[in-house]
């Protein structure tokens, strides 16, 4: 009976969370809904790319530069690969790598930023802050180009280098927000109760700095996504024959002078996803700021 009562409470709690989330989504403006729908379509294409794409990622299926037709919806590229299929696979590669990179950068920067805030003014805070200042003084794209030239054009190197460079921005935000929390009365009360540092960090500090970090996650994802596309356009990012929107623009850029719109398709995919994510982030920022004003 006790187990059944526990299951019922868990089901009710889960249902309550779903209803609460739906009430929040119903208040979202049209732009936020449009952004979420676009992001959902991109995610669907990325996850189910092998089943959606009519041809393989690097499969040569026709002649070079064939125009749009019933067989090839967006035509073919410079060696006869289907542009539409490569766009779909490009969603999996570009978005997947950008998401992994952003998650890793937040794991590194967020963790170090919180610990620096807890030890504010100590040697750990001073060392990390000065190291971050030094890295942030160097333009990210130029630094990434230099490091990729040294360590090689590998996806693992691309992810690690961009994650480390981007974690500096996350560190600054996490440290700044956590510093405002660690001086609060409820954190001091937890210390007086004898709670451990890990408990205070996970139960008191992290939950209270999550809203700005969640909003920053969307913005950093856009930045990483555009950086990866830029590096691929320059030839040091994701390497052929792996489909990537940046490299697809670079491979077909000369066609624009002949009135062929082929390079505009991957460029439009990049721009559309960036705008969609910014729509959602903008709504989330307005909502969280509105909740703070109410309290």
Secondary structure as GFF3:
##gff-version 3
##sequence-region A 1 295
A	DSSP	alpha_helix	2	26	.	.	.	ID=ss1
A	DSSP	alpha_helix	30	47	.	.	.	ID=ss2
A	DSSP	alpha_helix	49	52	.	.	.	ID=ss3
A	DSSP	alpha_helix	83	90	.	.	.	ID=ss4
A	DSSP	pi_helix	91	95	.	.	.	ID=ss5
A	DSSP	alpha_helix	96	118	.	.	.	ID=ss6
A	DSSP	alpha_helix	123	136	.	.	.	ID=ss7
A	DSSP	alpha_helix	140	151	.	.	.	ID=ss8
A	DSSP	alpha_helix	155	182	.	.	.	ID=ss9
A	DSSP	alpha_helix	185	192	.	.	.	ID=ss10
A	DSSP	alpha_helix	197	200	.	.	.	ID=ss11
A	DSSP	pi_helix	201	205	.	.	.	ID=ss12
A	DSSP	alpha_helix	206	233	.	.	.	ID=ss13
A	DSSP	alpha_helix	245	252	.	.	.	ID=ss14
A	DSSP	three_ten_helix	253	258	.	.	.	ID=ss15
A	DSSP	alpha_helix	262	294	.	.	.	ID=ss16
###
